[in-house]
């Protein structure tokens, strides 16, 4: 997250951090909750209470910012917490499936306490994410019900997106089930629908009219889509310095992200078959081979194609902001969020 | 489940089956939901729709029976569905952790579609279990809120119980963390709190007075506790014919169930050390060794001790029924449920 974006959301992310900290310190003295406190950045590896970096809180901070703009700050806090808890629950379970041993520079939950506990503690956190709104005295029973319904529908889409991700991973490049369309469908559910939850829930809580609710939802949905595609670009063209992750990480892991699909779909049948066979082989790709692949991407203008795709989606995200009944300065900030969230794509 | 108990709950279990069948056939045409339809008994191993045995539906049927008694049948259906979905979600995730390959005579979800999908599809089912009440037009927003709050609190206890189960499993017999008290604490959360959810939720939906809500809750809580202990006994003293499971299953799996703990705690320090060392050894126990252990249990009267513990809890469960504002015939049936659920302990 860029310094500018951090500064736009600094008050909000502090609010989230404080509320989460309060939530975790109010939980029963039960080891299971310490796994979660650890993952969320409120305990060290020996489960001693300690404030450690626990993520950007981007989604929930965005909820808080919009809540402020619509004058419903107090009413949006528990929804924002729900989103942050849910997002982190997905990471706990994703890390198991992906076999990832580190996150935010620390051992993942399964690595620290075992897969059995990581599955179960993740389950607890998902349940907790669905509880936050239930006892919120700032909301009427009807508002709680509407908020819960909206959030849980979005959450189910995120889980569907995870399913689509496995399905894509398990099929070889070049097969019918692996296409730009399928990939975008996955990204929209797995990533966009959660950021759409973060923006859209404010429309629900503030009881905005149908069309403004839809615009708020679209803002997050498009922002989330562009964000994932930007991430795909940075993993291929970004430096380690920029991403903090392994250079060419996605390609070395043979992830069939949008740049790969755009490239493969541009090749002749013959060239595509050769490329796919190499990409699908069981042996790992070497760094030299990945560098050669990126050079081929460049010769077909894949970076520029990705840029133009991301820019188009970003433009549409900003257009949804134009329709909102907010002050111009507020709209300006929401557009700035789009630019700043996607800034890395320009810096590769 | 005994024939008599099946007949007491036959109408209710049919209601549940029909409602679940309707729910699953109304889901989007998305493969993930087919994993769940398969597990719940609405599809075969190739995911073709087919009615197959999907469990006893005991918990949810009990909710429906009580709903009928209190004249709130229509209002309890979505809560009953929630409980059935949640119960089955726990089984999907438990089967992964336990490495169990078969359930109800069919491959478990992870065995059929892989661990990644089984974690994720289980997550979806937990979420769905929390959605059933949200759009129930038979409930006011406030009733939905109260029901959700009650159920989710109970569900979190069940997940805490699973945590305690791992903790017990990971500690050797004879260590401080493994005791009758710890075991009972685990059983109460993992098993009793879900059956208490099934009975207690009717008190919430019917808005009974505080003390009657408590009695209904206690009825399920005690019934659930006795049920698990009965299961422990049957796994040791029951025949394969009776349980449909492997003879001595719990002992061969070195589960530290209540009979084992009661026995070990009765031994002198010296004998206990020998017994524990043998039980904790990494090598598997042979059937002959297990038979010898059971003979030792018998010589110390462990079966009789278990019987008296279960009978005492069953008696208390029936006492909570006495306090309910129901007709005598209804109370009689609820007591009959206790006897029939625990009947196997008498038939070993």
Interface residues (C-beta under 8 A of the other chain):
Chain A: X30 X31 X32 X93 X96 X97 X114 X115 X116 X117 X119 X120 X121 X122 X123 X124 X126 X127 X128 X130 X131 X134 X135 X140 X141 X142 X144 X145 X148 X149 X152 X153 X155 X156 X159 X160 X162 X163 X166 X167
Chain B: X30 X31 X32 X93 X96 X97 X114 X115 X116 X117 X119 X120 X121 X122 X123 X124 X126 X127 X128 X130 X131 X134 X135 X140 X141 X142 X144 X145 X148 X149 X152 X153 X155 X156 X159 X160 X162 X163 X166 X167
